[in-house]
Amino acid sequence: MTRYRLLAVDLDGTLLGPDSKLTPRTRRAMERAIQEYAVAVVIATGRRFHSARPIARDAGLTTPLVTHNGALVKDIETAAVHHYQPLDVTVARELLAIGKAFGADTIALDDPEGDGRILTDGVSERNTALRYYLEINRQYVHQVDDLRVFVQEPVTQVMFCGPCAAMQSLAQVLERDMATEARLLVTTYPHNDMTILDLMHPSCSKATGIAYVASQLGIAREEILAVGDNYNDLDMLRYAGRGILMGNAEPELKAMGFELTAPNTEDGVAQVIETYIFGQPTSLPSE
């Protein structure tokens, strides 16, 4: 059996349960993987650094944290920037113009060296999910009159958020008009009728972030075990020596042929660790 030296794992819908917490079984499995098997556990998330850092610290991780879908890799303890791929300012402003013409609720994120600013020029009343996000992160929110005018430097990402159908239509426009200038990463939550469109540097993904960390640790691609549940995890799952999809993933993702583990309500990540790192005969789902 391949000895996996790095476990790359998504947060929401994967490592965390529906209550956004680590279960005792998953925590024990991670601790044992780190302490007894010398596995580097690396979180790769679409979240901002400031949002993901407390979870990584609570889990006892010391490896660099891959945030913003791979655009920003920072040190968990010192917050030093290890790797950064910003979005070109001209491209960012063009994306903001497309979003404005589409009527999409939009934010831009910058300040990679600090806590990370969330830039907004307003959110519609109907977009309760994005309004809630801005409210719980209000100390990082910077209100501006017009994002297209305010953005004069490269940004970490541009993000559109809204109902699934509307975001799907916008995604088609972005893929048609901006495919070579920006990388579109989609995260969808059909049960909440919410889709997030992240626009990043064109070569950016969770895979590039994980590849950077692995190279710094002297770990080969085939020694990487990755687990995720959503569309923005696909590059990472394909890059890893073994990529495993959560059982709570959408049917369209399950149809892609990835190996499956149990859902996050049944300690899917713990089962992966027990099977492929500890060598225990845990029975993973076949479909």
ABEGO torsion letter per residue (X at the ends): XBBBABBBBBBBGBABBAAGBBBAAAAAAAAAAAAAAGBBBBBBBABBAAAAAAAAAAAGBABBBBBGGGABBBBAAAGBBABBBBBBAAAAAAAAAAAAAAGBBBBBBBGAABAEBBBBAEBBAABAAAAAAAAAAAAABBBBABAAAABABBBABBBBBEBAAAAAAAAAAAAAAAAAABBBBBBBBAAAGBBBBBBBBAABBAAAAAAAAAAAAGBBAAABBBBBABAAAAAAAAABABBBBBAABBAAAAAAGBBBBBBAAAGAAAAAAAAAAAGBBBBBBAX
